[in-house]
Amino acid sequence: MKKIALITFTFIISFTLFSQQKEFEKTLGKENVETLNSLIENFETKTLKNKYPNLKTENAYKEFLKDILKYNYSLLENKIFPESKLKLNIYCVSDSTWVEERELSSGKKSEMIKTKYKCLNRNGKVIYSSSISYCCNEKSKTLKHVENQKEDVQINFNSIYLKALEEIPNKSKFVEYYLENIKMTADPIHPFWMSQYILKNDIDINDYFTKRLIFINMFYR
C-alpha cells in the first residue's frame, strides 16, 4: 500500500511539473522556447563544461553558484548576447545613450546621461522608454558611465516572458522569489543574492525553471 501511494504521489508531482512547463512554453511561444533551450544547452555543454570539466551538470551548476559566493564573477564577464526576440521579451535593452548639458540652480553647468530603451510588448510590437541619470563633473567618469549604460538592461514588465512566469500554476518558491525581487527593483537579481538563496534553501538545480532562471538572471544580457 505504501509503495502504491508513493508511486501515485510521484506521478502527481511529475504531472504537475510537466503541466507547469507546458503552460510556460505555450505562453512564451515556440520561437522563444527554442531559442532559450538552445542557449541553456550551450551554457551547460560549453560554458559550464569548460569551466568545470570533471563535474556532472548538476554539480557544475552548484560549483558555479559557490564561486559566485566567493566573489568569483569570471563567468559573468563580457557576456553580451546578440539582440533577439527572446532578449527583447525578457529585457528592455539600451537602444541609444547620449550626454546633455544642464544648468543647475547655482548657475553651474552639469551633465546628464539619457538612455533610450527598447523592448517588445505582449503583442510583439517594439516599444520604447527612457531614463535620465545625473553623473559627473569629470569627463572621463561621464564617458565611462555612458559605456556602462550602453550595456544596461531593465526588466520588461510588459512582456510575454513575465506573463508566462506569472501564469505558472502552483509556482515553486524559487519562481516566486524571482518574480518578487525583479518587480521590486526592475533589475535582475544580484548574482550573489540569488546564489545564496538557491544554496541556502536547497533549491532543486535540476528543475526546469531553476536552470532557466539562473541562466537568464545571471548570464543572459
C-alpha positions as CSV (number, residue, x, y, z in Angstrom):
1,M,0.0,0.0,0.0
2,K,2.8,2.4,0.9
3,K,4.5,1.6,-2.4
4,I,1.3,2.3,-4.4
5,A,0.9,5.6,-2.5
6,L,4.5,6.6,-3.3
7,I,4.1,5.8,-6.9
8,T,0.9,7.8,-7.0
9,F,2.5,10.8,-5.3
10,T,5.5,10.7,-7.7
11,F,3.1,10.6,-10.7
12,I,1.2,13.6,-9.4
13,I,4.4,15.6,-8.9
14,S,5.7,14.7,-12.3
15,F,2.4,15.6,-14.0
16,T,2.3,18.9,-12.1
17,L,5.8,19.8,-13.3
18,F,5.0,18.8,-16.8
19,S,1.9,20.9,-16.8
20,Q,3.8,23.9,-15.5
21,Q,6.4,23.6,-18.2
22,K,3.8,23.2,-21.0
23,E,1.9,26.2,-19.7
24,F,5.0,28.4,-19.6
25,E,6.1,27.3,-23.1
26,K,2.7,27.8,-24.6
27,T,2.6,31.4,-23.4
28,L,6.3,32.2,-24.2
29,G,5.9,30.9,-27.8
30,K,7.7,28.3,-29.9
31,E,10.4,30.6,-31.3
32,N,11.3,31.9,-27.8
33,V,11.3,28.5,-26.3
34,E,13.6,27.1,-29.0
35,T,16.0,30.0,-28.5
36,L,16.0,29.6,-24.8
37,N,16.5,25.8,-24.9
38,S,19.4,26.3,-27.3
39,L,21.0,28.8,-25.0
40,I,20.6,26.6,-22.0
41,E,22.2,23.6,-23.9
42,N,25.1,25.8,-25.0
43,F,25.6,27.1,-21.4
44,E,25.7,23.6,-19.9
45,T,27.7,21.8,-22.6
46,K,30.2,24.6,-23.3
47,T,30.4,27.3,-20.7
48,L,29.9,25.1,-17.6
49,K,31.7,22.1,-19.0
50,N,34.8,24.2,-20.0
51,K,34.9,25.7,-16.5
52,Y,34.2,22.5,-14.5
53,P,35.2,19.7,-16.9
54,N,35.2,16.9,-14.3
55,L,31.8,17.7,-12.8
56,K,28.4,16.5,-13.9
57,T,25.9,19.2,-14.9
58,E,24.1,19.5,-11.6
59,N,27.4,19.7,-9.6
60,A,28.8,22.2,-12.2
61,Y,25.8,24.5,-11.5
62,K,26.4,24.2,-7.8
63,E,30.1,24.9,-8.1
64,F,29.3,27.9,-10.3
65,L,26.9,29.3,-7.5
66,K,29.6,28.6,-4.8
67,D,32.1,30.5,-6.9
68,I,29.7,33.5,-7.0
69,L,29.6,33.5,-3.2
70,K,33.4,33.7,-3.3
71,Y,33.0,36.8,-5.4
72,N,34.4,35.0,-8.4
73,Y,32.4,36.5,-11.3
74,S,34.7,35.4,-14.1
75,L,32.0,33.5,-16.0
76,L,29.7,36.6,-15.9
77,E,32.1,39.0,-17.6
78,N,31.6,40.3,-21.1
79,K,28.6,38.1,-21.8
80,I,26.5,40.4,-24.1
81,F,24.3,38.3,-26.4
82,P,23.0,39.5,-29.8
83,E,19.6,41.1,-29.9
84,S,16.8,38.6,-30.4
85,K,13.1,38.3,-29.9
86,L,13.7,36.4,-26.7
87,K,16.0,39.0,-25.3
88,L,13.6,41.8,-26.1
89,N,10.8,39.9,-24.3
90,I,12.9,39.5,-21.2
91,Y,14.6,42.9,-21.1
92,C,14.3,46.4,-22.3
93,V,17.8,47.0,-23.8
94,S,19.7,50.2,-24.4
95,D,18.9,51.5,-27.9
96,S,20.9,54.7,-27.6
97,T,22.8,56.7,-25.0
98,W,23.9,60.3,-25.1
99,V,25.0,63.2,-22.9
100,E,23.2,66.5,-22.5
101,E,24.3,69.6,-20.5
102,R,22.1,71.1,-17.9
103,E,22.3,74.2,-15.8
104,L,22.0,74.0,-12.0
105,S,20.1,76.4,-9.9
106,S,23.6,77.8,-8.8
107,G,24.3,78.6,-12.4
108,K,26.9,76.0,-12.8
109,K,26.9,73.5,-15.7
110,S,26.5,69.8,-15.2
111,E,25.8,66.8,-17.4
112,M,23.0,64.3,-17.5
113,I,23.1,60.9,-19.3
114,K,19.9,59.9,-21.2
115,T,19.3,56.4,-22.3
116,K,16.6,55.2,-24.7
117,Y,15.5,51.6,-24.2
118,K,13.6,49.3,-26.5
119,C,11.7,46.0,-25.9
120,L,8.7,44.0,-27.2
121,N,5.2,44.2,-25.7
122,R,2.9,41.2,-25.4
123,N,1.7,41.8,-29.0
124,G,5.2,41.6,-30.3
125,K,5.4,45.3,-31.1
126,V,8.6,47.3,-30.4
127,I,8.1,49.9,-27.7
128,Y,10.4,52.5,-26.2
129,S,11.1,54.0,-22.8
130,S,13.8,56.3,-21.5
131,S,15.8,57.1,-18.3
132,I,17.9,60.0,-17.1
133,S,20.9,59.7,-14.8
134,Y,22.9,62.6,-13.4
135,C,26.6,62.0,-13.3
136,C,29.9,63.5,-13.0
137,N,31.9,66.7,-13.4
138,E,34.8,64.8,-14.8
139,K,34.7,63.9,-18.5
140,S,36.4,60.6,-18.1
141,K,33.8,59.4,-15.5
142,T,31.0,60.6,-17.6
143,L,32.2,58.7,-20.6
144,K,32.7,55.5,-18.5
145,H,29.2,55.9,-17.2
146,V,27.9,56.2,-20.8
147,E,29.7,53.0,-21.8
148,N,28.1,51.2,-18.8
149,Q,24.6,52.5,-19.8
150,K,25.1,51.0,-23.3
151,E,25.1,47.5,-21.7
152,D,22.3,48.3,-19.2
153,V,19.1,46.2,-19.2
154,Q,15.9,46.7,-17.4
155,I,13.2,44.0,-16.8
156,N,10.5,44.2,-19.4
157,F,7.2,44.3,-17.4
158,N,5.0,44.3,-20.5
159,S,6.2,41.1,-21.9
160,I,5.0,37.5,-22.6
161,Y,8.0,36.3,-20.7
162,L,6.8,37.8,-17.4
163,K,3.2,36.8,-18.3
164,A,4.4,33.2,-18.9
165,L,6.1,33.1,-15.4
166,E,3.1,34.7,-13.7
167,E,0.7,32.2,-15.2
168,I,2.6,29.1,-14.0
169,P,0.2,27.2,-11.8
170,N,1.4,26.3,-8.3
171,K,4.7,28.1,-8.7
172,S,7.7,27.0,-6.8
173,K,9.1,29.2,-4.0
174,F,12.1,30.0,-6.2
175,V,9.9,31.3,-9.1
176,E,8.0,33.3,-6.5
177,Y,11.3,34.7,-5.1
178,Y,12.5,35.7,-8.6
179,L,9.2,37.4,-9.5
180,E,9.0,39.3,-6.2
181,N,12.6,40.6,-6.5
182,I,12.6,41.7,-10.1
183,K,9.2,43.5,-9.6
184,M,10.7,45.4,-6.6
185,T,13.8,46.6,-8.4
186,A,13.1,46.4,-12.2
187,D,16.6,44.9,-12.5
188,P,17.9,41.3,-12.5
189,I,18.7,40.0,-9.0
190,H,22.3,40.4,-8.0
191,P,24.1,37.1,-8.6
192,F,25.4,36.9,-5.1
193,W,21.9,37.1,-3.5
194,M,20.4,34.6,-6.0
195,S,23.2,32.1,-5.4
196,Q,22.9,32.4,-1.7
197,Y,19.1,31.9,-1.8
198,I,19.4,28.7,-4.0
199,L,22.1,27.1,-1.9
200,K,20.7,28.1,1.5
201,N,17.2,26.9,0.6
202,D,18.4,23.7,-1.2
203,I,16.6,24.6,-4.4
204,D,16.5,21.7,-6.9
205,I,19.1,22.6,-9.5
206,N,17.7,20.1,-12.0
207,D,14.3,21.8,-12.0
208,Y,13.3,23.1,-15.5
209,F,12.6,26.6,-14.2
210,T,15.6,26.8,-11.8
211,K,18.1,26.2,-14.7
212,R,16.4,28.8,-16.9
213,L,16.2,31.5,-14.2
214,I,19.8,31.0,-13.2
215,F,20.9,31.4,-16.8
216,I,18.6,34.4,-17.6
217,N,19.2,36.3,-14.4
218,M,22.9,35.8,-14.1
219,F,24.3,35.2,-17.5
220,Y,21.9,36.4,-20.3
221,R,22.3,40.0,-21.2
